Amino acid sequence: MWALDRQVRFAAGTLVILGFVLAWAVDVRFLALSAAVGGALAVTAALDICPMAVLLGRMPWNRGSGR
């Protein structure tokens, strides 16, 4: 199992790459997805919170056998 911070980095990176690929292949307006992810990462780092980690922590693969 991957550590939670690694899962967050993977998910955020995948969203940024997806935004760039969609902007290149479909419509340049998909760059907004990459910009939103980048902006969210900056804001959450400044506030020292991580809503994506909270969400990923609730996923079934991150739950221990006792929950």
ROZA-131538 format. One record per atom (N, C-alpha, C): residue in one letter; atom name; residue number from 1; x, y, z. Coordinates in steps of 0.1 Angstrom, whole numbers, plus 5000, padded with zeros to 4 digits. Layout:
<nodes>
[A, CA, NUM, [X, Y, Z]] ...
</nodes>
This chain:
<nodes>
[M, N, 1, [5008, 4988, 5000]] [M, CA, 1, [5000, 5000, 5000]] [M, C, 1, [5009, 5013, 5000]] [W, N, 2, [5005, 5022, 4992]] [W, CA, 2, [5012, 5035, 4992]] [W, C, 2, [5009, 5044, 5004]] [A, N, 3, [5019, 5052, 5008]] [A, CA, 3, [5017, 5061, 5019]] [A, C, 3, [5007, 5072, 5014]] [L, N, 4, [4999, 5078, 5023]] [L, CA, 4, [4989, 5087, 5019]] [L, C, 4, [4994, 5099, 5012]] [D, N, 5, [5006, 5105, 5016]] [D, CA, 5, [5012, 5116, 5009]] [D, C, 5, [5016, 5113, 4994]] [R, N, 6, [5020, 5100, 4992]] [R, CA, 6, [5023, 5096, 4979]] [R, C, 6, [5011, 5095, 4970]] [Q, N, 7, [5000, 5090, 4976]] [Q, CA, 7, [4987, 5089, 4969]] [Q, C, 7, [4982, 5103, 4965]] [V, N, 8, [4984, 5113, 4974]] [V, CA, 8, [4980, 5127, 4971]] [V, C, 8, [4988, 5132, 4959]] [R, N, 9, [5001, 5130, 4960]] [R, CA, 9, [5010, 5136, 4949]] [R, C, 9, [5006, 5129, 4936]] [F, N, 10, [5003, 5116, 4936]] [F, CA, 10, [5000, 5109, 4924]] [F, C, 10, [4987, 5114, 4918]] [A, N, 11, [4977, 5116, 4927]] [A, CA, 11, [4964, 5121, 4922]] [A, C, 11, [4965, 5135, 4916]] [A, N, 12, [4972, 5144, 4923]] [A, CA, 12, [4973, 5157, 4919]] [A, C, 12, [4981, 5158, 4906]] [G, N, 13, [4992, 5150, 4905]] [G, CA, 13, [5000, 5150, 4893]] [G, C, 13, [4992, 5145, 4881]] [T, N, 14, [4984, 5134, 4883]] [T, CA, 14, [4976, 5129, 4873]] [T, C, 14, [4966, 5139, 4868]] [L, N, 15, [4959, 5146, 4877]] [L, CA, 15, [4950, 5157, 4873]] [L, C, 15, [4957, 5168, 4864]] [V, N, 16, [4969, 5172, 4868]] [V, CA, 16, [4976, 5182, 4860]] [V, C, 16, [4979, 5177, 4846]] [I, N, 17, [4984, 5164, 4846]] [I, CA, 17, [4988, 5159, 4833]] [I, C, 17, [4975, 5157, 4824]] [L, N, 18, [4964, 5153, 4830]] [L, CA, 18, [4951, 5151, 4823]] [L, C, 18, [4947, 5165, 4818]] [G, N, 19, [4948, 5175, 4825]] [G, CA, 19, [4944, 5189, 4821]] [G, C, 19, [4952, 5193, 4809]] [F, N, 20, [4966, 5190, 4809]] [F, CA, 20, [4974, 5194, 4798]] [F, C, 20, [4971, 5186, 4785]] [V, N, 21, [4969, 5173, 4787]] [V, CA, 21, [4966, 5164, 4776]] [V, C, 21, [4952, 5168, 4769]] [L, N, 22, [4942, 5170, 4778]] [L, CA, 22, [4929, 5174, 4772]] [L, C, 22, [4930, 5188, 4766]] [A, N, 23, [4938, 5197, 4771]] [A, CA, 23, [4940, 5210, 4765]] [A, C, 23, [4946, 5209, 4751]] [W, N, 24, [4956, 5200, 4750]] [W, CA, 24, [4963, 5198, 4737]] [W, C, 24, [4954, 5191, 4727]] [A, N, 25, [4946, 5181, 4732]] [A, CA, 25, [4939, 5172, 4723]] [A, C, 25, [4925, 5177, 4720]] [V, N, 26, [4918, 5184, 4730]] [V, CA, 26, [4904, 5187, 4728]] [V, C, 26, [4902, 5202, 4728]] [D, N, 27, [4905, 5209, 4739]] [D, CA, 27, [4902, 5224, 4739]] [D, C, 27, [4912, 5230, 4749]] [V, N, 28, [4917, 5241, 4746]] [V, CA, 28, [4926, 5248, 4755]] [V, C, 28, [4920, 5252, 4768]] [R, N, 29, [4907, 5253, 4769]] [R, CA, 29, [4901, 5256, 4782]] [R, C, 29, [4903, 5246, 4792]] [F, N, 30, [4907, 5234, 4789]] [F, CA, 30, [4911, 5223, 4799]] [F, C, 30, [4923, 5227, 4807]] [L, N, 31, [4930, 5237, 4803]] [L, CA, 31, [4942, 5242, 4811]] [L, C, 31, [4937, 5247, 4824]] [A, N, 32, [4924, 5251, 4825]] [A, CA, 32, [4919, 5255, 4838]] [A, C, 32, [4919, 5244, 4848]] [L, N, 33, [4918, 5232, 4844]] [L, CA, 33, [4919, 5220, 4853]] [L, C, 33, [4933, 5220, 4860]] [S, N, 34, [4943, 5221, 4851]] [S, CA, 34, [4957, 5222, 4857]] [S, C, 34, [4959, 5234, 4866]] [A, N, 35, [4954, 5245, 4861]] [A, CA, 35, [4956, 5257, 4870]] [A, C, 35, [4948, 5256, 4883]] [A, N, 36, [4937, 5250, 4883]] [A, CA, 36, [4929, 5248, 4895]] [A, C, 36, [4936, 5239, 4905]] [V, N, 37, [4942, 5228, 4900]] [V, CA, 37, [4949, 5219, 4908]] [V, C, 37, [4962, 5226, 4914]] [G, N, 38, [4969, 5233, 4906]] [G, CA, 38, [4981, 5240, 4910]] [G, C, 38, [4977, 5250, 4921]] [G, N, 39, [4967, 5258, 4918]] [G, CA, 39, [4962, 5268, 4928]] [G, C, 39, [4958, 5262, 4941]] [A, N, 40, [4951, 5251, 4940]] [A, CA, 40, [4946, 5244, 4952]] [A, C, 40, [4958, 5238, 4960]] [L, N, 41, [4968, 5233, 4953]] [L, CA, 41, [4980, 5228, 4960]] [L, C, 41, [4987, 5240, 4968]] [A, N, 42, [4988, 5251, 4961]] [A, CA, 42, [4995, 5263, 4968]] [A, C, 42, [4987, 5268, 4980]] [V, N, 43, [4974, 5269, 4979]] [V, CA, 43, [4965, 5274, 4990]] [V, C, 43, [4965, 5264, 5001]] [T, N, 44, [4964, 5251, 4998]] [T, CA, 44, [4963, 5241, 5009]] [T, C, 44, [4977, 5240, 5016]] [A, N, 45, [4988, 5242, 5009]] [A, CA, 45, [5001, 5242, 5015]] [A, C, 45, [5003, 5254, 5024]] [A, N, 46, [4998, 5266, 5020]] [A, CA, 46, [4999, 5278, 5028]] [A, C, 46, [4990, 5277, 5041]] [L, N, 47, [4979, 5270, 5040]] [L, CA, 47, [4970, 5268, 5051]] [L, C, 47, [4973, 5256, 5059]] [D, N, 48, [4982, 5248, 5055]] [D, CA, 48, [4986, 5235, 5061]] [D, C, 48, [4974, 5226, 5064]] [I, N, 49, [4967, 5224, 5053]] [I, CA, 49, [4956, 5215, 5053]] [I, C, 49, [4957, 5206, 5040]] [C, N, 50, [4950, 5195, 5040]] [C, CA, 50, [4950, 5187, 5028]] [C, C, 50, [4937, 5179, 5027]] [P, N, 51, [4927, 5186, 5021]] [P, CA, 51, [4914, 5179, 5019]] [P, C, 51, [4915, 5166, 5010]] [M, N, 52, [4924, 5166, 5001]] [M, CA, 52, [4926, 5154, 4992]] [M, C, 52, [4930, 5142, 5001]] [A, N, 53, [4939, 5145, 5010]] [A, CA, 53, [4944, 5134, 5019]] [A, C, 53, [4933, 5129, 5028]] [V, N, 54, [4924, 5138, 5033]] [V, CA, 54, [4913, 5134, 5041]] [V, C, 54, [4904, 5125, 5032]] [L, N, 55, [4901, 5129, 5020]] [L, CA, 55, [4892, 5122, 5011]] [L, C, 55, [4898, 5108, 5008]] [L, N, 56, [4911, 5108, 5004]] [L, CA, 56, [4918, 5095, 5001]] [L, C, 56, [4919, 5086, 5014]] [G, N, 57, [4920, 5092, 5025]] [G, CA, 57, [4921, 5084, 5037]] [G, C, 57, [4908, 5077, 5040]] [R, N, 58, [4897, 5081, 5035]] [R, CA, 58, [4884, 5075, 5037]] [R, C, 58, [4882, 5064, 5026]] [M, N, 59, [4890, 5062, 5017]] [M, CA, 59, [4888, 5052, 5007]] [M, C, 59, [4890, 5038, 5013]] [P, N, 60, [4883, 5028, 5007]] [P, CA, 60, [4884, 5015, 5013]] [P, C, 60, [4898, 5009, 5014]] [W, N, 61, [4907, 5012, 5004]] [W, CA, 61, [4920, 5006, 5004]] [W, C, 61, [4929, 5012, 5015]] [N, N, 62, [4925, 5024, 5021]] [N, CA, 62, [4932, 5030, 5032]] [N, C, 62, [4927, 5027, 5045]] [R, N, 63, [4916, 5020, 5046]] [R, CA, 63, [4911, 5017, 5059]] [R, C, 63, [4917, 5004, 5065]] [G, N, 64, [4920, 5005, 5077]] [G, CA, 64, [4926, 4993, 5084]] [G, C, 64, [4915, 4982, 5085]] [S, N, 65, [4919, 4970, 5089]] [S, CA, 65, [4909, 4959, 5091]] [S, C, 65, [4900, 4961, 5103]] [G, N, 66, [4904, 4971, 5112]] [G, CA, 66, [4896, 4973, 5124]] [G, C, 66, [4884, 4983, 5122]] [R, N, 67, [4883, 4989, 5110]] [R, CA, 67, [4872, 4999, 5108]] [R, C, 67, [4861, 4993, 5100]] 
</nodes>
